[in-house]
């Protein structure tokens, strides 16, 4: 018998979608790779179809535009709420790139999936419209399950109690005990192996061992308040270490490389990094927008978060969750006020203690095992022999 084929359909629309997908795919393959065929699909680019490539580019461009213009980001999410899951999904998939819908559905059929797993709403929609009739799983990385993530699927997943309870309360027809589950935050597996020794990590990175260390990042595209904050801190010459991660924003990185410290501030600009977890461990404070992925990662490593921007209503809800529900974050939008807060922390480091303790309480609420188990159990409803073989083992 052929193994059931599980397709993990990636969408490049920000790290908040790709990082949790890596977490799910890695854990699922580790636990069940001997029983199923796991396929990691770069859904919109692997076929090299021009319309699908353009579709993903439009998704990315909307993320960039939302980061550049808060008004645009809030307008975008307001539109989603106004039109709802059915009309909003149809309009987005049909009108974002005219002519992309048909080849997207055809590509699902080319993949021959028995199940499609995604962390973005677009592949789920196309899978549901295809004749392949796969089971579909959607993980929503946000705090509030927005309309496009409420489009029908066989299993919806969310990683926080507030979002789960809100969706059950406001959408009782759509969500029930069987098709909607709360799971731990999907952090990458390597997070559990990273040393949490702050001083040793700073030695490894070659930065001052006993200086207030601030990590600044604005998601994968590096668009936000980081440049203004760094300029002010450098001008004031605060005795802090600034770790400025520019991501894919090469122009910002080049500008940062031209900046010099007056003496007291240790300034370390970087581009796209592969050791972000180490940078978090080394840091006392994280400054950046309230992205789904980075907010959760900062919390996992016990780093207080100064939220410097909401690009969309989605990010506003994420920010409110970490401020009000978790208690490890504060909102300061003005760059001058961020610098003032850093100066205040230098005078009294104990200001951070309640935020650190609040973050550390959440550490057990991370990992992809339960998520992988829910996905496998769903697959077993169509392939019951998998359950039997799993129980024998």
C-alpha positions as CSV (number, residue, x, y, z in Angstrom):
1,X,0.0,0.0,0.0
2,X,1.3,3.5,-0.8
3,X,1.9,5.7,2.2
4,X,-0.6,8.6,2.6
5,X,0.8,11.8,1.1
6,X,0.9,14.8,3.5
7,X,1.8,18.1,1.8
8,X,3.1,21.0,3.9
9,X,2.2,23.9,1.6
10,X,4.5,26.9,2.3
11,X,3.6,30.5,1.6
12,X,6.2,33.2,1.7
13,X,4.2,36.1,3.3
14,X,6.4,36.9,6.3
15,X,8.3,34.8,8.8
16,X,5.1,34.5,10.9
17,X,3.9,31.9,8.4
18,X,7.1,30.1,7.4
19,X,8.6,29.6,10.9
20,X,5.6,27.7,12.4
21,X,5.4,25.6,9.2
22,X,9.0,24.5,9.7
23,X,8.1,23.6,13.3
24,X,5.0,21.5,12.3
25,X,6.8,19.8,9.4
26,X,9.9,18.9,11.4
27,X,8.0,17.4,14.3
28,X,5.4,15.6,12.1
29,X,8.1,14.0,10.0
30,X,10.1,13.1,13.1
31,X,7.1,11.3,14.7
32,X,5.3,9.9,11.6
33,X,7.7,10.0,8.7
34,X,7.9,6.2,8.6
35,X,4.2,5.9,8.1
36,X,3.4,8.7,5.7
37,X,5.0,10.5,2.8
38,X,5.9,14.1,3.8
39,X,6.2,16.7,1.1
40,X,7.4,20.2,1.7
41,X,5.9,22.3,-1.1
42,X,6.9,25.8,-2.0
43,X,3.3,26.0,-3.3
44,X,3.4,29.2,-5.3
45,X,6.9,29.0,-6.9
46,X,7.8,25.4,-7.5
47,X,5.7,25.0,-10.6
48,X,7.2,28.2,-12.0
49,X,3.8,29.3,-13.2
50,X,3.9,33.1,-13.7
51,X,0.5,33.7,-12.2
52,X,1.2,31.8,-9.0
53,X,4.6,33.5,-8.6
54,X,2.8,36.9,-9.0
55,X,0.2,35.8,-6.5
56,X,2.8,35.2,-3.8
57,X,4.6,38.4,-4.7
58,X,1.3,40.3,-4.2
59,X,0.9,38.7,-0.8
60,X,4.5,39.7,0.2
61,X,3.9,43.2,-1.2
62,X,0.8,43.6,1.0
63,X,2.8,42.7,4.0
64,X,5.5,45.3,3.1
65,X,2.9,48.0,2.4
66,X,1.2,47.3,5.7
67,X,4.6,47.7,7.5
68,X,5.2,50.9,5.6
69,X,1.8,52.3,6.1
70,X,-0.2,51.5,9.3
71,X,-3.3,53.1,7.6
72,X,-3.1,50.6,4.8
73,X,-2.6,47.7,7.1
74,X,-5.6,48.6,9.2
75,X,-7.7,49.2,6.1
76,X,-6.7,45.8,4.8
77,X,-7.8,43.9,7.9
78,X,-11.0,46.0,8.2
79,X,-11.9,44.9,4.7
80,X,-11.4,41.2,5.7
81,X,-13.8,41.6,8.6
82,X,-16.3,43.5,6.5
83,X,-16.6,40.9,3.8
84,X,-16.2,37.8,6.0
85,X,-14.7,34.4,5.3
86,X,-16.6,33.3,2.2
87,X,-16.8,36.5,0.1
88,X,-13.5,37.8,1.3
89,X,-11.7,34.5,0.4
90,X,-13.4,34.3,-3.0
91,X,-12.5,37.9,-3.8
92,X,-8.9,37.6,-2.7
93,X,-8.3,34.4,-4.5
94,X,-10.0,35.5,-7.7
95,X,-9.1,39.2,-7.9
96,X,-5.7,39.6,-6.2
97,X,-4.1,38.2,-9.4
98,X,-6.7,37.5,-12.1
99,X,-6.0,34.1,-13.7
100,X,-4.2,32.6,-10.7
101,X,-7.1,30.7,-9.2
102,X,-7.3,28.0,-11.9
103,X,-3.6,27.1,-12.0
104,X,-3.4,27.1,-8.2
105,X,-6.2,24.6,-8.0
106,X,-4.6,22.5,-10.7
107,X,-1.3,22.6,-8.8
108,X,-3.0,21.1,-5.7
109,X,-4.1,18.3,-8.0
110,X,-0.6,17.8,-9.4
111,X,0.7,17.3,-5.8
112,X,-1.8,14.4,-5.3
113,X,-2.2,15.2,-1.6
114,X,-4.2,13.1,0.9
115,X,-3.8,16.0,3.3
116,X,-2.7,19.6,3.0
117,X,-1.2,21.4,6.0
118,X,-0.7,25.2,5.9
119,X,0.0,28.2,8.1
120,X,-1.5,30.6,5.6
121,X,-5.1,30.7,4.4
122,X,-4.4,30.6,0.6
123,X,-3.3,27.0,0.1
124,X,-6.2,25.8,2.2
125,X,-8.7,27.6,-0.1
126,X,-7.2,26.1,-3.3
127,X,-7.1,22.6,-1.7
128,X,-10.7,22.8,-0.8
129,X,-11.6,23.8,-4.3
130,X,-9.6,21.0,-5.9
131,X,-10.9,17.6,-7.1
132,X,-8.1,16.0,-5.1
133,X,-10.4,16.3,-2.0
134,X,-7.6,16.2,0.5
135,X,-8.1,16.7,4.2
136,X,-6.9,20.2,5.1
137,X,-5.3,21.6,8.3
138,X,-4.8,25.3,9.0
139,X,-2.7,26.7,11.8
140,X,-3.5,30.3,12.5
141,X,-0.3,32.0,13.9
142,X,-2.3,35.1,15.1
143,X,-4.1,35.8,18.3
144,X,-7.5,36.4,16.7
145,X,-8.7,34.0,14.1
146,X,-9.3,36.4,11.2
147,X,-11.9,35.8,8.5
148,X,-9.6,34.2,5.9
149,X,-8.5,31.7,8.6
150,X,-12.2,30.9,9.2
151,X,-12.7,29.5,5.8
152,X,-13.8,25.8,6.0
153,X,-11.1,23.3,6.7
154,X,-11.1,19.9,8.4
155,X,-9.0,21.0,11.3
156,X,-8.1,24.5,12.5
157,X,-5.4,25.2,15.1
158,X,-4.6,28.2,17.2
159,X,-1.9,28.6,19.9
160,X,-3.5,30.7,22.6
161,X,-6.4,30.3,24.9
162,X,-7.8,33.9,24.3
163,X,-8.0,33.3,20.5
164,X,-9.5,29.9,21.0
165,X,-12.2,31.1,23.4
166,X,-13.0,34.1,21.3
167,X,-13.5,32.0,18.1
168,X,-15.7,29.5,19.9
169,X,-17.8,32.3,21.4
170,X,-18.3,34.4,18.2
171,X,-18.3,31.6,15.6
172,X,-20.1,28.6,17.2
173,X,-21.4,27.2,13.9
174,X,-17.9,27.3,12.3
175,X,-15.9,25.9,15.2
176,X,-16.5,22.9,17.4
177,X,-14.6,20.4,19.6
178,X,-13.7,18.2,16.6
179,X,-12.6,20.7,14.0
180,X,-10.8,23.3,16.2
181,X,-8.0,22.8,18.7
182,X,-5.8,24.9,20.9
183,X,-2.1,23.9,20.7
184,X,1.1,25.2,22.2
185,X,3.0,27.9,20.3
186,X,4.8,26.4,17.3
187,X,8.4,27.5,18.0
188,X,11.2,25.8,16.1
189,X,12.6,22.7,17.7
190,X,16.1,24.1,18.0
191,X,14.8,26.6,20.5
192,X,14.8,23.9,23.1
193,X,18.5,23.1,22.5
194,X,19.8,26.7,22.7
195,X,21.9,27.5,25.8
196,X,20.1,30.0,28.0
197,X,23.4,31.2,29.6
198,X,23.3,34.9,28.9
199,X,26.9,35.7,29.7
200,X,28.4,32.8,27.8
201,X,26.2,33.7,24.8
202,X,27.5,37.2,24.9
203,X,31.0,36.0,25.0
204,X,30.3,33.8,22.0
205,X,28.8,36.8,20.1
206,X,31.8,39.0,21.1
207,X,29.7,41.7,22.7
208,X,30.0,43.3,26.2
209,X,29.2,40.7,28.9
210,X,27.7,43.1,31.5
211,X,26.0,45.8,29.5
212,X,22.3,46.3,28.9
213,X,21.7,44.5,25.6
214,X,18.8,45.4,23.3
215,X,17.7,43.4,20.3
216,X,15.9,45.3,17.6
217,X,14.1,43.5,14.7
218,X,11.1,44.3,12.5
219,X,10.2,40.9,11.0
220,X,11.8,39.4,7.9
221,X,11.4,42.6,5.9
222,X,13.0,44.9,8.4
223,X,10.5,47.7,8.2
224,X,9.5,49.7,11.3
225,X,10.9,52.1,13.9
226,X,14.3,50.4,14.4
227,X,16.3,53.0,12.4
228,X,14.9,56.0,14.3
229,X,15.5,54.2,17.7
230,X,19.1,53.3,16.8
231,X,19.9,56.9,15.7
232,X,18.5,58.4,18.9
233,X,20.3,55.9,21.2
234,X,23.6,56.4,19.3
235,X,23.2,60.2,19.4
236,X,22.6,60.1,23.2
237,X,25.5,57.6,23.5
238,X,23.7,55.4,26.0
239,X,25.9,52.7,27.4
240,X,23.9,49.8,25.9
241,X,24.6,47.1,23.3
242,X,22.3,47.4,20.2
243,X,21.8,44.3,18.2
244,X,20.0,45.5,15.1
245,X,18.7,42.8,12.8
246,X,17.7,44.3,9.4
247,X,16.4,41.0,7.9
248,X,15.9,41.3,4.1
249,X,16.1,45.1,4.2
250,X,19.5,45.5,2.6
251,X,19.3,49.3,2.2
252,X,18.7,49.7,6.0
253,X,21.7,47.4,6.7
254,X,24.0,49.4,4.4
255,X,22.9,52.6,6.2
256,X,23.5,51.1,9.6
257,X,27.0,50.0,8.5
258,X,27.9,53.7,8.0
259,X,26.9,54.6,11.6
260,X,29.5,54.9,14.3
261,X,29.2,54.9,18.1
262,X,30.5,57.9,20.1
263,X,32.1,55.4,22.5
264,X,29.7,54.1,25.1
265,X,27.2,52.3,22.8
266,X,28.1,49.0,21.2
267,X,26.3,49.0,17.9
268,X,26.1,45.7,16.0
269,X,24.0,45.8,12.8
270,X,23.2,42.6,11.0
271,X,21.3,41.5,7.9
272,X,19.3,38.2,7.7
273,X,20.5,36.0,10.5
274,X,20.3,32.3,11.3
275,X,21.1,32.6,15.1
276,X,18.1,34.8,16.1
277,X,17.5,32.6,19.2
278,X,21.1,33.2,20.4
279,X,20.5,36.9,20.0
280,X,17.4,36.7,22.1
281,X,19.3,34.8,24.8
282,X,21.9,37.5,24.9
283,X,19.4,40.3,25.2
284,X,17.7,42.0,28.1
285,X,15.1,43.8,26.0
286,X,13.5,43.2,22.6
287,X,12.2,46.2,20.6
288,X,10.1,45.7,17.5
289,X,6.6,45.3,16.1
290,X,4.2,42.7,17.5
291,X,4.6,40.0,14.9
292,X,3.1,36.6,15.7
293,X,6.4,34.7,15.4
294,X,8.9,37.1,17.0
295,X,6.6,38.1,19.9
296,X,6.2,34.4,20.8
297,X,9.9,33.7,20.5
298,X,10.9,36.7,22.7
299,X,8.4,35.4,25.3
300,X,9.9,31.9,25.2
301,X,13.3,33.2,26.0
302,X,12.1,35.4,28.8
303,X,12.9,38.7,27.1
304,X,10.7,41.7,27.8
305,X,9.2,43.2,24.6
306,X,8.9,46.9,23.9
307,X,6.3,46.9,21.1
308,X,7.1,49.8,18.8
309,X,4.4,49.5,16.1
310,X,1.1,47.8,15.1
311,X,1.1,47.3,11.3
312,X,-2.4,45.9,11.2
313,X,-5.3,45.0,13.4
314,X,-3.9,41.5,13.5
315,X,-0.7,42.8,15.1
316,X,-2.7,45.1,17.4
317,X,-4.5,42.0,18.8
318,X,-1.2,40.2,19.2
319,X,0.3,43.1,21.0
320,X,-2.7,43.4,23.4
321,X,-2.4,39.7,24.2
322,X,1.2,39.9,25.3
323,X,0.6,43.2,27.2
324,X,-2.7,42.3,28.9
325,X,-2.8,38.5,29.0
326,X,0.8,37.4,29.3
327,X,2.3,40.6,30.9
328,X,5.8,40.5,29.3
329,X,5.3,43.4,26.9
330,X,4.8,47.2,26.9
331,X,3.7,49.5,24.1
332,X,5.9,52.5,23.3
333,X,5.4,53.8,19.7
334,X,7.6,57.0,19.8
335,X,11.3,56.3,19.2
336,X,12.3,59.1,21.7
337,X,10.2,57.5,24.4
338,X,11.8,54.1,23.7
339,X,15.2,55.7,24.2
340,X,13.9,57.3,27.4
341,X,12.7,53.9,28.6
342,X,16.1,52.3,27.9
343,X,17.7,55.1,30.0
344,X,15.3,54.5,32.8
345,X,16.1,50.7,32.7
346,X,19.8,51.6,32.9
347,X,19.1,53.6,36.1
348,X,16.9,50.8,37.6
349,X,17.3,47.4,35.9
350,X,14.7,45.9,38.3
351,X,12.0,47.5,36.1
352,X,12.3,44.5,33.8
353,X,11.9,41.8,36.5
354,X,8.0,41.5,36.4
355,X,8.1,41.2,32.6
356,X,10.8,38.5,32.7
357,X,8.9,36.5,35.3
358,X,5.6,36.8,33.3
359,X,7.4,35.5,30.1
360,X,9.0,32.6,31.9
361,X,5.6,31.4,33.1
362,X,4.7,30.7,29.5
363,X,7.7,28.5,28.7
364,X,5.7,25.2,29.0
365,X,3.2,26.4,26.4
366,X,5.6,25.8,23.5
367,X,6.3,23.0,21.1
368,X,4.9,21.2,18.1
369,X,4.2,17.7,19.5
370,X,0.6,18.1,20.3
371,X,-0.1,19.8,17.0
372,X,1.5,16.9,15.1
373,X,-0.6,14.4,17.1
374,X,-3.8,16.2,16.2
375,X,-2.9,16.3,12.5
376,X,-2.0,12.6,12.6
377,X,-5.3,11.7,14.3
378,X,-7.2,13.5,11.6
379,X,-5.3,11.6,8.9
380,X,-6.2,8.4,10.7
381,X,-9.9,9.1,10.2
382,X,-9.3,8.5,6.5
383,X,-6.6,5.9,6.9
384,X,-7.5,4.0,10.0
385,X,-4.8,1.4,9.4
386,X,-2.3,4.1,10.4
387,X,-3.7,4.2,13.9
388,X,-3.5,0.4,14.2
389,X,0.1,0.3,13.1
390,X,1.0,3.2,15.4
391,X,-0.6,1.4,18.4
392,X,1.3,-1.8,17.6
393,X,4.6,0.1,17.6
